[in-house]
Amino acid sequence: MYVPEDPPPDCPACGDPYDSVSRHTGGFVVNLLDNERYQRVCFYPATDGGKEGADGGEPAFDCYHHTHAQAGTD
């Protein structure tokens, strides 16, 4: 997992502001049932920036973490 160098100003999946973004190239688990900080995580396809693959890297997902306030909940 790492943070992309030039993340967009808003989430490309939903268009809302977000708190943080992380890029994952392997498997991962997301559980937000009792998360005090984040209400929603949006997933957006990306690559890891390496030399392999049609887009210049291995498949990856960017995870955009939205707080409760950003998601419109308390």
Phi, psi and omega in degrees: 000138173208169181264128177301146183290326184229070183289151179290160181291331178231159180298125180288344180278319184237345180086359181273159171298157178221163183271319181203165178222144176222148179250133183234131179254345178249191177288155178203164181237140177237124177227112181246015184303315182235037182276120182285339185262316186244139177263325186215147170234124175262145180247135181224130183296144181207184170231162183276001177083006180283191185270345185268159176089160184295329183262015178087022178179174177285150178302144179208170172234136169268132181250117181260117187264118181255129176289172178300317180295318179294331179273358178079027177236167178264000000 
